[in-house]
Amino acid sequence: MALHRCGLATAGLEALRLEHPGLSWHTLGGHFQDSLAFWASVGTGVPGGYQQRDTCQHVPEG
């Protein structure tokens, strides 16, 4: 069963934002060229959007 383009990731990110208002969100790893539209879409209305940033200092490397 393929679950691509069903809105699951978008719904999951929205649920997390609603449960944790006021947090700053960032993504790890690279934003692939074919996923830029997704990140722009789910970042609409999110302060700072979902931009790739350096890993937070409290997250251990490895």
C-alpha positions as CSV (number, residue, x, y, z in Angstrom):
1,M,0.0,0.0,0.0
2,A,1.5,3.3,-1.0
3,L,0.8,6.3,1.2
4,H,2.5,9.0,-0.9
5,R,0.6,12.2,-1.3
6,C,-2.1,11.4,1.3
7,G,-1.3,14.3,3.5
8,L,0.0,12.2,6.4
9,A,3.2,14.1,7.0
10,T,1.4,17.5,6.7
11,A,-1.3,16.3,9.2
12,G,1.4,15.0,11.6
13,L,3.4,18.2,11.5
14,E,0.2,20.3,12.1
15,A,-0.8,18.1,15.1
16,L,2.6,18.6,16.6
17,R,2.5,22.3,16.2
18,L,-1.0,22.4,17.9
19,E,0.2,20.3,20.8
20,H,3.3,22.3,21.3
21,P,2.6,26.0,20.6
22,G,5.4,28.4,20.8
23,L,8.2,25.9,19.9
24,S,10.6,26.6,17.1
25,W,10.8,23.7,14.6
26,H,13.7,22.8,12.4
27,T,14.6,19.9,10.2
28,L,17.6,17.7,10.1
29,G,19.4,16.5,7.0
30,G,19.2,17.9,3.5
31,H,16.1,19.2,1.9
32,F,16.0,17.4,-1.4
33,Q,15.2,19.5,-4.5
34,D,12.0,17.5,-5.1
35,S,10.8,18.1,-1.5
36,L,11.2,21.9,-1.4
37,A,7.6,22.5,-2.4
38,F,6.4,20.2,0.5
39,W,8.5,22.1,3.1
40,A,7.3,25.5,1.7
41,S,3.7,24.3,1.9
42,V,3.7,22.8,5.4
43,G,5.7,25.9,6.6
44,T,3.0,28.3,5.6
45,G,1.9,30.2,8.7
46,V,4.8,28.7,10.8
47,P,7.1,31.4,12.2
48,G,10.4,30.9,10.4
49,G,8.9,28.1,8.3
50,Y,10.6,24.7,8.2
51,Q,14.2,25.7,7.3
52,Q,17.1,23.4,7.4
53,R,19.3,24.5,10.3
54,D,22.2,23.3,12.3
55,T,21.4,20.6,14.9
56,C,20.5,22.0,18.4
57,Q,23.3,21.9,20.9
58,H,21.2,19.7,23.2
59,V,21.0,16.9,20.6
60,P,24.0,14.5,20.8
61,E,26.0,13.9,17.6
62,G,26.1,10.4,16.2
